[in-house]
Amino acid sequence: MVGMRGAYGCCTNGGNSNESQQPPVGGGGGGVGVAGAAAVEIAALAVHKVSPPPAQSTASKMKARVKETFFPDDPFRSFKGQPLGVKWLMAVKYLFPILEWVPGYSFSLFKSDLVAGLTIASLAIPQGISYAKLASLPPIIGLYSSFVPPMVYAVLGSSRDLAVGPVSIASLIMGSMLRQAVSPSAEPLLFLQLAFTSTFFAGLVQASLGILRLGFIIDFMSKATLVGFMAGAAIIVSLQQLKALLGIVHFTTEMGLVPVMASVIHHTNEWSWQTILMGAFFLVLLLLARHVSMKWPKLFWISACAPLACVIISTLLVFLFKGQKHGISIIGQLKCGLNRPSWDKLLFDPTYLGLTVKTGLITGIISLTEGVAVGRTFASLKDYQVDGNKEMMAIGLMNIVGSCTSCYVTTGAFSRSAVNHNAGCKTAMSNVIMALTVMVTLLFLMPLFVYTPNVVLGAIIIAAVIGLIDIPAVYHIWKMDKMDFLVCVCAFAGVIFISVQEGLAIAVGISIFRVLLQITRPKMMIQGNIKGTDIYRNLHQYKEAQRVPGFLILTVEAPINFANTNYLNERIKRWIEEESYTGNKQSELHFLILDLSAVPAIDTSGIAFLIDIKKQTEKRGLELILVNPTGEVMEKIQRANDAHDHFKSDCLYLTTGEAVASLSAFSKMITP
């Protein structure tokens, strides 16, 4: 078939059209007449040439690839054509986003930021104390972490809505991981040192990802993974608060559902009805406030102020009725004063270095994912851009500075940022106002928290994390993609029944496995012609598409590389066998068309695969036709041709329609 088509000089992508019009010499007159008519028909076909991409040097290709990989947003495009002085000023503004909005800052903006800052401070103070206890750290550390990091973020961060401070998930993970090696009650100083060191490594990881433009790494945390992980973590966090809500003294240090519930049941003799009554009352109050704010968004201030109001009311009740003498646990004495330097407490002892690096890596990635996602969410609502890599640098440097000033891991919390957004914040100044409010609290108001009951802090945590259980999102994932739903369920079950970090690892592992499966088992489809058109589409998707007799038209929708060539080879051979042995002479197979329009890249193994398929088809008396190879694919086909001329111009077509029309006319020409 190939030799005959070459002898007839079929007019394709590089053939001589004048030669193709000449009928073969000799033979019967009838045969010559049919062949001549077919030759004229072929010549009349408009067959477009497949063009190779413009020649580029290896250095140029590498430069373009690096730019697209690490600088897809081209952050320095505005620098082009600017004077040197302007470039320096723009560079400083790029590194310190505060310089972009401070020159134009007005009193009207300040009024909005003042209201927002005071509002989120009323939420940040009780949450800071609560989350520090969740991480098994002294409560004062939670307030320290709501003072310095927001100030740093206001200078370096690009989000106007992100409210910075401790968050429940990172607190839970840090506390649970460090408790595996050190007891916070037996060795409080060592535990604190490990927390600061883990925070340092978390910041180092976060800043490095931003500086090296490696933000795509956190994209492995898919939405399904995050939804399942957050829901599971929210339940684990809530279960941990049963110790405070029930007044249990001897509580398990494990995080799983089974050991926690076993500990609750085995220590029923320690339950305190006074504690349970107070906890239930304030938890219902907090959930009611949350419900009101969700139903009527203009009343957002109710849920924002509810935690602080609960702290004040419960503290007064304990003080007036001497609740500590009736089994209600209280925070106790807290020292006044601002953050103390803690760089001398960073511990790089080889004994604990692996633990702190691992804890920093996991908490850093989790908190970074949450912070960037929250920042982008609210930026889209206000129609402005947040640079993900700048956010990573800002959050990372914020945690590095925090580790040296008695703070633990912080990021942008969704609940706090939502309050900040609803309160009408205009710039990052709201973080500064929140930090200054916390500073006043640290300097003058700490004695007021002596009688604050731990049960209220537990209720505040439960009310905060319950919003992380997103049932509508789970239902949406189930409706959209069952595989994503499986990932979501695995993340949830892993966190609930094994541990937070193992559950996360399982979910990420399944997500990566799914990506690898898509790479190694790419989609291939048989295409058919939609009658009356030159359009070719998937036979299974379009019922009106029909097979073209004599043709097997396949399309590949993935890069062709070493990971999938064996699969593609086996799949194509099976299709050829199925088509070849139908027993119908009229549908006898002559051509195999591979549509490469959706193949963006190919490697050496991929080219070897195409050559192998060509040899196999020739042995079967078939001809391999390649349709619309993209730039990189065409370039490598040309290189393969330079050595052995595997793919001649008459087997390359720009569209499937042109290929079928030209080859069909050729088949008529050679048919007696």
Phi, psi and omega in degrees: 000315182294314181297318180296319181294325177293322181294324179283348178064046181305130184285102178233224194286344179214003185290162180273114185292329179293318179293324184293340180279347183277126177286155179293146182280141178087180179089175181291150182298320180296318181297320181294321181296317178296315180297320180296318179296319179295322180296319177297321178298319179296316182297329182286344183288137177271097181254120184272148183279140174278116185266139174284160178289159177300144181294135178226148176285159179300321180297319180295319179296316180297319179299315180295320181295316179297319181297315181289332180283313187257341181229056182295334180271355180047066187294342184256017181295330180287348181282341187294134176078006181266149175298159184301318181297320179294321179298318179297318179296319179294324178295319179295318178294326178296319181283328182234085183302342179300331181289346179281327184252341181296316181302328180259015184288138184234171181292326179294322176294321181297321180298317178295317181292328179295314179297315181295317181297316179293325180294312181288336176294323179295335177271323186291325184295305178293325179293321179301315179296317183294314184290329176296319177293327177296327178273008181063031178251160176301141182305327182298331180296326177296323177286321174304319183286351175258007181249297184288309183305318178298327178294318179294317182295324180300331179277321189256340186279153181253357180269138178274340189254344185293124176255119191265145176167185177295151178231158188293315187294312179297323178296316179298313183296314181299313181299316183291322181288318181288329179293341178293337182248328186223138177274124180293337179274324181280321181229071185296322181293315179297318179299319179295319178298318179294324178295315179295320180293320177297322177296320178300313180291326176299314178296322179296316178297314182297312181295321180296318178299322179287315182294319181274005178058043182252031182297339181295345180297322182286351177290346176291347172274088183291167179299318180298319178298314182294319181298312179293318180297313182297319180296314179296317180295322179299320179292319178297317178299316180296319179297325179295335181280355176297333176301313180284321184291331181258350180078023181285135180268311183263092185246149181297150176267355179280162188252344186292160181299313185296309180296326179294313180293325177297319179295321179297316183289321183286345182242038178297336179291345180264355181298140180242117184295328178296317179294317181298318181297313180295317181297316181296319181298310183287330177293316177298320179298316181293318180292324177295318178298320178296318180297317180299316182292328178286324182284323178236090186306332180293343178263032181302330184295340180293311179289331179291320183271345184302315180301315180293322178298319178295320178298314182296312183295314182294323178296317178296318180297315180295319181294317184288322185256011178053050184301331181296339178273355181244028174087008178267117182285138181239165182294312183097190186292132175238135183283142174279155177129159181275176182305136175265146177302141182229014179296334178283351179263357176291126188246115180249031178296131180306334181299322185246002185298316179299318180296313183292323178294315180297315179297316179297319180297312183291311180295326179295314181294316181297310182293325178294317179300315180295313183297314181293318180297317179295316179300316180292325180299310183284334175294321179293328179291328181257005175060052170222166187261141173242123179280111184302319182289324175294323177296320178297317178296317181296313180294321179295312179295326177299319180284328175295314177297319179299321180296337179266359181229040173063035177243156172247185192305129178229159176198189177273116181274142182294313184298316181291320180292325177296318177296317179300316179295312182292334180282355174091028180298148180247327181217181178289359177299334178299327176294322179295316180295319176300314181297320179294324176295318176296323178299315178299319178298316180296324184281323192233337192253003184297324179300338181289344183266004184301318185264012178292124183283141178296333182296326178290323177297321176297319179295322179297318180296314181298316180296329181284318186275346182296334177290346178284346177273099187257086181298315178302324179293321178296317179297319179297318178297318179300317181290326186277315189206113182293329178292319175298322178297321177298317177300316180299313181295319179297319177297315181297309182295321179298317179294318184290315190258341180249278175195168183297310184291322179292321177298318177296317180298319179298314182295315178296321178299317179294321179297316179294320178300321180295318177298316179297323179295321178293329179284315185278339178234069184291160179283133172232141183223149172272131180256151175228168183269133173279116191307135178086001180226174172254028180266137180237127184222169181301126182297326183282334181272322183248107183293335181280350177287140183235146176295148177259118182304135178086354184237139167244107186255114182242146174234139179250131183244058179188161171300146177258117184213184184303334185283339186233002184295321179298317179297313180298319180299310181297320183293318181292318178300321180294318179296318180298316179297318179296321182282328186285332186249040177282341180081001181259115183298324183292332181259021180301135187279132177238327187230139170248116180254125174252113176276113184258017182301326183261017178256099185283338185208157179210145178247188182301318178297325179294318177296318177299324177297316179297319178296318180296317178298320179298316180295319180296318181293322179296322177297331180270002182079020179253169177235133179269128179240132178252129183247128172050056173294133182288175188309304182295321180295315180296322180298317181285330173297318177299317179297321177295323179292328180301328182272314188225000179054054181287320187244100181283168185295335183279004174245015179240125180229154181279324180226156177295322180300314179295320180297312182295317181297313182294314183289327177295317178297321178296320179298321178296325184293325184266353180278124181293000000 
